[in-house]
Amino acid sequence: MKNIIVTGASRGIGLEMIRLFSKAGHNVLALSRNINGIESLKLPKVKAVSFDITSDEDLENISIILKDWGKVDILVNNAGAIVNKPFMELSVDDFKKVYNTNVFGVAALIQKVVPCMDATGHVVNISSMGGVVGSMKFPGLAAYSSSKGALITLTEMLAEEFKEKGPSFNVLALGAVQTEMLEEAFPGYKAPLSAFEMAEYIVEFSLTGNKYYNGKLLQVSNSTP
């Protein structure tokens, strides 16, 4: 039985992940701005907390929440923000909105959680194929894709910094998955994978992937986008 934190847990891949972790008997802390849907499911061993990773107050409170556990085995940074606009229409606030969630909030949460993790712990950051150097890029996603590229580099740096004492850090660059965020980026596009199918992969990887990988980017995509 593991103690697992999942952000962005109220919909899509995040919601499917907490279902799967719960079904497997793990303790899950589900963090999301909106937790009504999670609480209505009444999933065993799932504690839902209204949480904004860009909020200094919420980040301070996470230390209090984690006292009951003492140890965190897995952190899945799944929360994400997207703005779909032509580059010339993007404002500084647009960039800040995306980077605050996709990069700065992730880094801040990791700083709070890592003291509760040991060498066996695993931090899994969820990025995108749009952030992978050399992958196909799409207009309108300059803020989103560049932030996901920053998250990939951050993951590699953290793995290096913590390689002696852990935890392990890996990043998954996801391709197209049928979620609300995909609809925002590519209206009308039908993805080859459902949120449940991708959640199955991420859950298994988070539980076992650190046996084989550390500081690695894995491209999880069978389509373009």
C-alpha positions in Angstrom: 0.0 0.0 0.0 1.4 3.4 -1.1 0.7 7.0 0.0 0.0 8.8 -3.3 -0.6 12.5 -4.2 -2.3 13.3 -7.5 -2.9 16.9 -8.6 -5.5 17.9 -11.2 -7.6 15.1 -9.9 -11.1 16.4 -10.6 -11.4 15.4 -14.3 -9.9 13.5 -17.2 -6.7 11.5 -16.6 -6.4 12.7 -13.0 -9.8 11.5 -12.0 -9.3 8.1 -13.7 -5.9 7.8 -11.9 -7.4 8.2 -8.4 -10.1 5.7 -9.3 -7.4 3.2 -10.2 -5.2 3.9 -7.2 -8.2 3.6 -4.9 -9.3 0.3 -6.5 -5.8 -1.1 -5.9 -6.0 -0.2 -2.2 -3.6 2.7 -2.0 -4.1 5.9 0.1 -4.7 8.8 -2.2 -4.6 12.6 -1.6 -6.5 14.1 -4.5 -5.7 17.7 -5.0 -7.9 19.9 -7.2 -9.5 23.3 -7.2 -12.9 21.7 -7.5 -13.4 18.6 -5.4 -17.2 18.2 -5.6 -17.1 15.5 -8.2 -14.4 13.5 -6.4 -16.2 13.6 -3.1 -19.4 12.4 -4.7 -17.7 9.2 -5.8 -16.9 8.3 -2.2 -13.9 6.3 -3.3 -12.2 4.2 -0.5 -9.0 5.6 0.9 -9.3 8.8 -1.1 -9.0 12.2 0.6 -10.0 15.1 -1.6 -8.7 18.5 -0.7 -9.5 21.8 -2.5 -6.1 22.9 -3.6 -4.5 25.5 -6.0 -0.9 24.8 -6.6 -0.4 28.5 -7.5 -1.7 29.5 -4.1 1.0 30.3 -1.4 -1.6 29.7 1.3 -2.5 26.2 0.0 1.1 25.3 -0.5 1.8 26.2 3.2 -1.2 24.0 4.3 0.1 20.9 2.5 2.7 20.4 5.2 -0.1 20.2 7.8 -2.1 17.8 5.6 0.8 15.5 5.2 1.5 15.1 8.9 -1.0 12.3 9.1 0.9 10.3 6.6 4.4 11.0 7.6 5.7 9.5 4.3 4.8 10.1 0.7 5.6 7.4 -1.8 4.4 8.9 -5.1 3.6 12.4 -6.3 2.0 12.7 -9.7 2.0 16.3 -11.0 -0.9 16.1 -13.4 -2.5 19.6 -13.0 -2.1 21.7 -16.1 -3.2 25.0 -17.7 -3.5 25.9 -21.3 -4.1 29.0 -23.4 -4.8 28.6 -27.1 -4.1 31.9 -28.9 -2.0 33.1 -31.8 1.4 34.2 -30.4 0.8 37.8 -31.3 -2.3 37.9 -29.2 -0.8 36.3 -26.1 -0.3 38.7 -23.2 2.2 38.5 -20.4 -0.7 37.5 -18.1 -1.5 34.6 -20.5 2.1 33.3 -20.2 2.0 33.8 -16.4 -1.2 31.9 -16.0 0.2 28.9 -17.9 3.7 28.9 -16.3 2.3 29.5 -12.8 0.4 26.1 -13.0 2.7 24.1 -15.3 6.1 25.1 -14.0 6.2 27.3 -10.9 3.3 25.6 -9.0 4.8 22.1 -9.7 8.2 23.2 -8.4 6.7 24.7 -5.3 4.6 21.6 -4.5 7.7 19.4 -5.0 9.6 21.5 -2.5 6.8 20.9 0.1 6.5 17.1 -0.6 10.1 15.9 -1.1 11.0 16.2 2.6 8.3 13.5 3.2 9.9 11.2 0.5 12.8 8.8 0.7 15.0 7.0 -1.8 12.2 4.7 -2.9 9.9 7.7 -3.7 8.8 8.6 -7.2 7.8 12.0 -8.6 6.1 11.8 -12.0 5.6 15.0 -13.9 3.1 15.0 -16.7 4.3 17.0 -19.7 3.3 17.0 -23.4 4.7 16.0 -26.7 4.4 19.7 -27.5 7.2 20.4 -25.1 9.6 17.8 -26.6 12.4 19.3 -28.6 12.1 18.2 -32.3 8.5 17.1 -32.0 5.8 18.6 -34.2 4.6 22.0 -32.9 1.2 23.6 -33.4 0.2 27.3 -33.7 -1.7 28.8 -30.8 0.2 26.8 -28.1 3.3 28.9 -27.6 2.7 29.4 -23.9 1.6 25.8 -23.2 4.2 24.0 -25.2 7.1 26.1 -23.9 5.9 25.6 -20.3 5.8 21.8 -20.9 9.4 22.0 -22.3 10.5 23.8 -19.1 8.9 21.1 -17.0 10.9 18.5 -18.8 14.2 20.3 -18.1 13.1 20.9 -14.5 12.6 17.1 -14.1 16.0 16.3 -15.4 17.6 18.8 -13.1 15.8 17.5 -10.0 16.8 13.9 -10.8 20.4 15.1 -10.9 20.1 17.1 -7.7 18.5 14.3 -5.7 20.2 11.3 -7.3 22.2 10.4 -4.1 19.3 10.3 -1.6 16.2 10.2 -3.8 13.4 10.4 -4.7 13.4 9.5 -8.4 12.1 12.0 -10.9 10.7 11.2 -14.3 8.5 13.0 -16.8 6.0 11.6 -19.3 5.3 13.6 -22.5 1.8 12.6 -23.4 0.4 12.6 -26.9 -3.3 13.0 -27.7 -5.7 11.8 -25.1 -9.5 12.4 -25.2 -9.8 15.1 -22.5 -11.3 18.5 -22.1 -7.9 20.0 -22.4 -7.4 18.3 -25.8 -10.7 19.8 -26.9 -9.4 23.3 -25.9 -6.2 22.8 -27.9 -7.7 20.9 -30.9 -11.4 21.4 -31.1 -13.1 18.5 -32.8 -10.1 16.2 -32.9 -10.7 12.6 -31.8 -7.8 11.1 -29.9 -6.8 7.4 -30.2 -6.6 7.0 -26.4 -9.2 7.6 -23.7 -8.4 9.3 -20.3 -8.9 5.9 -18.7 -6.4 4.2 -21.0 -3.7 6.8 -20.4 -4.4 6.7 -16.6 -3.8 3.0 -16.6 -0.3 3.6 -18.1 0.6 6.4 -15.7 -0.6 4.5 -12.6 1.6 1.5 -13.5 4.5 3.7 -14.4 4.3 5.7 -11.1 4.3 2.5 -9.1 7.2 0.7 -10.9 8.9 3.1 -13.3 11.5 4.3 -10.8 13.0 0.9 -10.7 14.2 1.4 -14.3 14.3 5.1 -14.9 15.5 8.3 -13.2 15.7 11.7 -14.8 14.2 10.4 -18.0 11.7 11.7 -20.5 9.4 9.1 -21.9 7.3 9.9 -24.9 3.8 8.3 -24.5 2.3 8.9 -27.9 1.1 6.9 -30.8 -0.3 9.8 -32.9 0.2 13.4 -34.1 -0.8 15.5 -32.2 
